[in-house]
Amino acid sequence: MLQQIIDRRLAGKNKSIGNRERFLKRYREQIRDAVRRAVSERSIRDIDKGETVTVPRKDISEPTFRHGPGGRREYVVPGNREYARGDRIDRPAGGDGQGGGRASRDGEGEDDFRFTLSREEFMQVFFDDLALPNLVRTQLADTPEFRYRRAGFTGDGTPNNIHVLRSMRGALGRRIALGTVHRRRLAELEARLADARRAPQALDNEIEALEQEIDALRRRLRAIPYLDPIDLRYRNRVRVPEPVSKAVMFCVMDVSGSMDEARKDIAKRFFILLYLFLTRHYEKTDIVFIRHHTQADEVGENDFFHATESGGTVVSSALTLMHEIIQARYPSREWNIYCAQASDGDNWGQDSAKCRELLSAEILPLLRYFAYVQVAEGEQSLWEEYARVAAQCPHFAMRMITGVTDIYPVFRELFRKEAPA
């Protein structure tokens, strides 16, 4: 029975994806610089869009071979009526190119290479060297996360997992094994038939019997299937449980009356950047949004970024609420807990000292990392108390943002990927 393999797998629309990935890997530094320049010129809300990147021509030049000076070379110049062998010909005046235009100021005669990064590629480069600090694998969750991993090959599977090379290799080995004896016998019979035909007294019956046996062997060899179902091999994948890095990020934002619209806008932009970073890089990350003035409330994503309210300032109310949520829903032995807080630093009375005590005694021992961002100039009361905490706790970081252009540099500084130990 004749077997056929018809490959109906559809090729991707982007058939040069391999070449594109190699290009992005080779010129990673130039692309990263271009992405950083693009970020400084666009709004944070437009951060998750593609970008046209320019790579200088000198950075993509390829090595070439050419004749060096010296040696004896011969040229055929058509239409020559003026020069003979041995004459020296002066170089023509002007540039050494063949174009008719004028040379550029820097001597480059070609444009820089330009290409467009997709949204996914742009975000990948944008967050490439960022990570949540001190993230560790926690215990297996109640519902463990399963990943499919390759585990050799199997004789059963779906057509899209068929391994053509392994299947053809098995088919070839089977045909060789099944046909070896018959081919050896066929060679012996063909030799005997040739001898019988050359014999002076050849017997017709013997020759006919040999020919019949040879035909039977050839039919048997042709009957060996080219590809048998037992030859098919499929890529095998098994589900294995993996430890889950369960993490939660508390986003705490001051919305009191001292936070004017400009400061609130800076704080929101910072948290938008943090939100994009978390949702892109980490699948198992909870985000808890807390807004506060004199009272703190846990709110949803929409209310956190868009609701408007104001009042006095009691920062400890937000820290107290965060501690209660941790105790109720996020035990520190199972969760990597983080917090990012944005405020103008203006606080009521002695509440800043209370915030310092809450952080040092109750909250920071449960956290992997705490990042505080002050969206105002000057060292306010909260900044002074937090500075005392930062001097004692290495996983507490604080930075100051005074304008929109400071958001991205401060964010990268706070969440820079740690060097491997």
N, C-alpha and C positions, 0 to 999 in steps of 0.2 A: 504493500500500500504506500503510495507516494505521500510524503508529509511536506507541508509547506509552512513557513513562518511569515506572517504578514505583520509588519510593524506599523500600527495605526496610531502610535503615540503622537500627539500634536506637538510640533515645535513651538517654543515660546515666541511671542511677538518680538521680543528683543533678542535676536539671535546672536548678537555680539556681546552678551552679558559677561562672558568670560574675559574678553579683551577689556571691557570697561572696568571690571573689578581689578584686573591687573594694573590698569592705568591709575585708578584711584589709590591703589596700594603703593605704587612706585612714586607718585608725586603727592604723597600724603601731606608733607610739610607745606608745600606751596598751596595746596587746597585748603589746609587748615588756616593759613595766614589770610587767604582770600575770604574765608568764612568769617573770621574775626573782624575783618574790615567791613564786611557786609552787615554784621550785627551792630556795629557802632553807628551805622547810618540808617537803621530801620527801627520801627516801633517794636516794643516787646510783643504787642498783640499780633504783629506780622512775622514773628520769629519763625513759625513753622511753615515757611514757604520755601520754594526752590530758589536757586540763585545762579546767575551766569558768572562763571569763574574764568579769570584770565590767568594763564600760565605763561611767563616770559619765554620767548623763543629759545633763549640761551639755555634754559633749564630742560628743554625737551630735545636738544640736539643729540643726534646719534653719532657714534664713532664711524668714520669712513676711511677707506684706503685710497691713497693717491700716490702718484709718482713723485719721488723726492728729487732734489736737484742733482745734477751730474749724470753720467752715463751718456750713451749715444742713442738718440731717438730720431726717427725719420717721419716726416710729415708729407702728405700729398696735398698741395695747395692748388686748387683748380684755377685756371686762367692766369698762371704766373708767366709774365714776359719780362720781368724786371730783375729778378734775383737768380743767382746761380749758387751752387753748393759752396758753403763756407761764408756766404754773406751774413752779416749780423743785422737783424731787423729790430728797430726800436719799438718799444711798447707804445701802443696808441695813447694819445692824451685823454684825460678824463678818468672816470671810475673803471673798475675792472668788471663790472657787471654788463649784461647784455641788454638791460632795459633802457628805455629812452628817457625815463624820468630822472629827476635830481635825487641825489643821495640824501638820506635822512641825517639829522643833526648828530645822532649817536652812532652812525655808521651801520645800523641794522637795515637790511633791505627787505625784511619780511615782517608781516604783522605777527603779534603775539597770538598764541593759540587760545581760543575761547570755546568753552563748552558749558552746558547747562546741567547743574546738579538737580536731581529730583528732590521732592520734599523729604522722602525717606533718607536719601543720601546726605542731604543737608543736615538733618537732625542727627544722623549718625556721627558726622564729623563734629557737629556742634557740642554734643555731649560725650565725645569719645574719651576724654581724659578726666571725667568726673565720676564720683561714686559716693555713696553714703559712708561716712567714716565708721570704722570699727564694726562693720557688719559681719556677723558670724552666723554659722548654720545652727539652728536650734533643733530641738528634738522633733521626731516625726509627729506630724499633726494627727488629729483624730481621723481625718480623711487624708491619707498620705498622697502626695503628688507622684504621679507615675510618668515616666519618660520612656519613649520607645528607643531602644538601642539595637544596633546591628548585632546579630548573633549567628554569623555564618550563613549557610544556605540550607534549603529544605526542598523536599520533593513536591510539596503542595503550596499553593499560593494563588494570588490573583494575577491576571495577565500583566498589569502595570508593574509588577515586581519581578518579572522574569529577567534572569541574567543570561543574555544571549551567548556570551563567550563561554560561560560554564556549561550551558546546555549543548552547544556545538562541540565543545571539547569532550563531553561525555558521550555524545553520539558518535564521534570519530573513534573513541576508544572501544565502544561496543562493536562498531562495524569491523574494526581490526580484529577484535577477539573472536567474533563469530565467523569471520571469513578466512582466518589464517589457515585452518585445516583444509578447507575446501580449495583455497588457492594453491596450497602445496600439492594436494592431490591432482588438481587441474594441471599444474605444471608437469607432473609425472606422466599423466595420460597424454598430454600434448607431445611430450618427448617420445613416448612409445608409439604414438600415431605417426610421427615423422619417421621413426626408424622402420615401422611396418611398411610405409609407402616407398621407402628407399630399398627395401629388401627385394631381391630378384624374384622370389616366389611369394609374393604378397597374397595373403588370404583375404578375400573380400569380406567373409563373415567377421573376421577379427577386426578389420578396419571399420566395418559398420558398427560393431559393438563398441569400439572405442569412441567413435563419433557420437553415438547415442549417449554414452556415459558423460562425455565432455559437454554435450548440450544440456544434460540434466544438471551438471554442476554449475554451469553458467546461469541457468534459470534460478538455481538455488541462491547463487550469489546476488543476482538481481532482486530476489525477493527479500533480501535483508533490507529493512526500512532505513531510509536515510536519516529520519528523525523519529524516534519512538517516544510515546508519552513518558516512559521511565527515564528518558534522558533529560527532561526538563528540570531546571533548577531555578529556584526563586530566592530572592533576598529575604532572609529571615530576620524579623524584628521581634523583640520580646519586651514586655512591660516590666520595668524594674522600679521599685519605690525609691525616692530620693528624699533626703532631709530638706525641709522647706525653710527658707529664710523668711520668717514671718516678721514683718516690720510695720511700724506705725509712725506716722509723722503728724505731730501736733502743730498746726499753723495758728499762731496767736497774734491777733492784730488789734492795736489800739484805735478806737473810733471815737475818742472823747472830743470835747469841744476844742481842745488845744491842737488837735490834728486838723489843720485846714485842708482844703481840697488838694493843694499841691502835694502835701505830705501824704495824704491818703492815696493819691495817685501813685506816688513812688512805692509805698508799701504794697499796693495791689499789683503793681508791675513786678515787684520782687517775688510775690507769691505766685503770680502767673508763671513766671520762669521756673520756680520750684515745682509747681504742679506739672508742667510739661516734662520736666526732668524725671519726676517720679513715675508718671504714667507711661513714659516711654521705656525706661530702663528696668522697672521692677513690676512684675506681674502680681506678686502677693504683698502689696503694700496698702495698708489702710491710711486714709487721710482724715484727720479730725480737725474741723474748722471751729475756732473759738474767737468771738468778738467780745470786746469789753469796753466799758466806760467805768461807771461806778459799780456796775454789775456785769457779770460775765455770762454768756450764753453759748451753748453749742448750736451751731447753725449748719445749714446745708451749703453746698458749693455756690448756688446762685445767690443766696442771701449774703454769703461772705464777701463776694466780689461786687454786689450791686446794691444791697440794702443801704439806706442812709439813716443815720441816727447820731446823736451826740449827747454829751453830758459831762460830768466830772470825770476824774481819773483815779481809779483804785486798781493798780496793776495786780495786787495780790489776789483779787477775786478771780482773775483768769488762771493764775498758778494753782490756786486752791481747787478750782473746777477741774483742771487738768489732772491733778493728783487724785481726785475722786474717780475720774474716768479710768485712770490707770489701775487703781485698786479694784474697780468693778469689772473691767473688760480686758485689760492687757497685763497679765502677770509678767513680771520682768524675766522670770526664768524661762519663759516660752517666747517672748517677743523682744525684738530689737526696737527700742523706743527712742525716738528723736523729737526734737522740738525746734521750731524756728519762730522767733518772736520779733515783731516790728513795732516800734513805738517812737514817739518824739522825746522820750525820757522825762517828760514832765509828769510828776506824780504827786499825790496828796499827802501832806504832812509827813509822818513817820512811816508811811507805807513802804517806802523804798527799803528801809532796814528790815521790815517784815519780809519783803520779797527775797532779800539776801538770805535770811534765816530759812525760809521755805526751800529755797534752792539747795543750800548747803546741807541741810539736815534731812530732807524728805524726798526731794525730786531728783537731784543729780545722781544719787546712788543708784537710781533705777534706770537712768538714761545712758545711751551710748554716746550721745552728742547733743549739745545745746548751742544754737547759734542765735545771737542777739544782734539785731540791726537797728541802729538809731537813725531816723530819717530827719535829723535836724542838726544844726551846727551847735557847738558848745557842749561842755560836759555837764549835763543835767544831773539831778540828784540820783536818778536811777542808774545812770552811767557810772557814777562814782561808786555806788554800792556793788554794781556788777563787776567793776574792775577788781575789787577785793576778792570776789569769787573766782574770776579768771586767773588770778595769781596763784590760787590753790588747786584749781581743777584743770588738768590738761585737756579734758574733753569739753570745755566751755570756751566758746569763741565769741568775740564781739567786734563789730565793725561799724563804721559811720558812713552813711550815704547822704550826701548833700545835694545831689542833682541826678537827673535821669541818666546821664552818661556814666555815673558811678555804679549803676545797678549790676551790669554784667561783670565788670572786673571784680567787684566784691563777691558776687555769687560764685565765680570761679575760684576765688581765694578760699571761700568757706567750704566748698565741696570738691576741692581738688583731690584726684585719686591718689591714694597712698602708694608710695613706692614699695615693691615687694621686699619683704624682710630677707 
